[in-house]
Amino acid sequence: MTPAVRAAVSRLGMAAWLLAVWLLLWGRAGAQILIGGVVIVAIVYLVTRLPAVPTLKRVRPPALALAGLEFAWDLLVSSVVIGRHALHRPRQVRGAIIEVSARTRSELIVLAVTASISLRPGTLLVDLDWERHLLRIHAMPVRSQDEADSTRDGVLGTERRLMRALVTSEDALEEDESTGEDR
Amino acid sequence: MRAADAVTAVLLLAGSGFCAVGALGMLRFPDLLTRLHAATKPQTIGLLLVLAGVAPQAGPVTAVTPLALVAVFQLITAPVTAQAIAGAAYRAGVIDPATLTLDESGRGSGAGP
């Protein structure tokens, strides 16, 4: 795919998503609603030129389903952990700011990783240094270096799962160049 | 309808429980970042559970789809808000070092660069 084709595909994807939201808001699909939606999307496109979202090279559905399940499980478990701390001695809860070096070179994966980090109780993105591929994350509860390290491993695990599920052109390039070596 | 009612009852109660805990955490945690954890996340899962609880009662599929939209937009927007506030606090250097066991960036507690 040439960059121009890719940009067009990604804009079309965005337009399809807008149309889907429109149809969902109506809750039914009729000819009038569909035509109205297409007109609205066309107007939005003309006004904003819809951002070209980075496209994916390949999606592995089983890995994506697995990543989704693990995310839901993490969300539930750590909500309970935070809830317990809210009920029991909340003043003594301690956090930490930890740095995690991102392995991915794709903005889309970083977006997915940071959204997943920030949605999950216990971790929160505070800063992103894209030049050095560094994520600064606030984690709680963290009382020791060991707990900070296990939080870091959790974030790296999330990244690994998402990279396995979503293959982007940037990361595919990286794998070819570095012969799959960990850094 | 009994099974659907039972599912709704359980999910609604669990969802409101998470929301209540989130509010409690926001009240009781010591500083901005920990409060942000409590404010944005148990609340998110609480909302998802409430929506899932409402869905069996909503009747036709067309009445359920807006609930799905609410869930999707909550999942998209909640992290953005949380990151914006946390990032602002970090860069402004207003994070209280007393609440951190460790700060690998060595910056969050200072007055900024």
Chai-1 contact restraints between the chains, C-beta under 6 A:
chainA,res_idxA,chainB,res_idxB,connection_type,confidence,min_distance_angstrom,max_distance_angstrom,comment,restraint_id
A,L24,B,T65,contact,1.0,0.0,6.0,A-B,restraint_1
A,L24,B,L69,contact,1.0,0.0,6.0,A-B,restraint_2
A,G27,B,T62,contact,1.0,0.0,6.0,A-B,restraint_3
A,G27,B,T65,contact,1.0,0.0,6.0,A-B,restraint_4
A,R28,B,T62,contact,1.0,0.0,6.0,A-B,restraint_5
A,L75,B,I45,contact,1.0,0.0,6.0,A-B,restraint_6
A,S79,B,F18,contact,1.0,0.0,6.0,A-B,restraint_7
A,S79,B,P42,contact,1.0,0.0,6.0,A-B,restraint_8
A,S79,B,I45,contact,1.0,0.0,6.0,A-B,restraint_9
A,I82,B,P42,contact,1.0,0.0,6.0,A-B,restraint_10
A,G83,B,V21,contact,1.0,0.0,6.0,A-B,restraint_11
A,G83,B,P42,contact,1.0,0.0,6.0,A-B,restraint_12
A,A86,B,V21,contact,1.0,0.0,6.0,A-B,restraint_13
A,A86,B,L24,contact,1.0,0.0,6.0,A-B,restraint_14
A,A86,B,G25,contact,1.0,0.0,6.0,A-B,restraint_15
A,A86,B,R28,contact,1.0,0.0,6.0,A-B,restraint_16
A,A86,B,A38,contact,1.0,0.0,6.0,A-B,restraint_17
A,P90,B,R28,contact,1.0,0.0,6.0,A-B,restraint_18
A,P90,B,F29,contact,1.0,0.0,6.0,A-B,restraint_19
A,R91,B,P30,contact,1.0,0.0,6.0,A-B,restraint_20
A,V93,B,T34,contact,1.0,0.0,6.0,A-B,restraint_21
A,R94,B,T101,contact,1.0,0.0,6.0,A-B,restraint_22
A,G95,B,L33,contact,1.0,0.0,6.0,A-B,restraint_23
A,G95,B,T34,contact,1.0,0.0,6.0,A-B,restraint_24
A,G95,B,L100,contact,1.0,0.0,6.0,A-B,restraint_25
A,A96,B,L100,contact,1.0,0.0,6.0,A-B,restraint_26
A,A96,B,T101,contact,1.0,0.0,6.0,A-B,restraint_27
A,A96,B,L102,contact,1.0,0.0,6.0,A-B,restraint_28
A,I97,B,D103,contact,1.0,0.0,6.0,A-B,restraint_29
A,I97,B,S105,contact,1.0,0.0,6.0,A-B,restraint_30
A,I97,B,G108,contact,1.0,0.0,6.0,A-B,restraint_31
A,I98,B,E104,contact,1.0,0.0,6.0,A-B,restraint_32
A,E99,B,E104,contact,1.0,0.0,6.0,A-B,restraint_33
A,E99,B,S105,contact,1.0,0.0,6.0,A-B,restraint_34
A,A115,B,P79,contact,1.0,0.0,6.0,A-B,restraint_35
A,S118,B,P79,contact,1.0,0.0,6.0,A-B,restraint_36
A,S118,B,A82,contact,1.0,0.0,6.0,A-B,restraint_37
A,S118,B,Q83,contact,1.0,0.0,6.0,A-B,restraint_38
A,L119,B,P79,contact,1.0,0.0,6.0,A-B,restraint_39
A,P121,B,H37,contact,1.0,0.0,6.0,A-B,restraint_40
A,P121,B,K41,contact,1.0,0.0,6.0,A-B,restraint_41
A,L124,B,A82,contact,1.0,0.0,6.0,A-B,restraint_42
A,L124,B,A86,contact,1.0,0.0,6.0,A-B,restraint_43
A,L125,B,Q83,contact,1.0,0.0,6.0,A-B,restraint_44
A,V126,B,A86,contact,1.0,0.0,6.0,A-B,restraint_45
A,V126,B,G87,contact,1.0,0.0,6.0,A-B,restraint_46
A,V126,B,Y90,contact,1.0,0.0,6.0,A-B,restraint_47
A,D127,B,G87,contact,1.0,0.0,6.0,A-B,restraint_48
A,D127,B,Y90,contact,1.0,0.0,6.0,A-B,restraint_49
A,R136,B,S105,contact,1.0,0.0,6.0,A-B,restraint_50
A,H138,B,L33,contact,1.0,0.0,6.0,A-B,restraint_51
A,M140,B,T34,contact,1.0,0.0,6.0,A-B,restraint_52
A,M140,B,H37,contact,1.0,0.0,6.0,A-B,restraint_53
A,V142,B,T101,contact,1.0,0.0,6.0,A-B,restraint_54
A,R143,B,T101,contact,1.0,0.0,6.0,A-B,restraint_55
A,A148,B,L102,contact,1.0,0.0,6.0,A-B,restraint_56
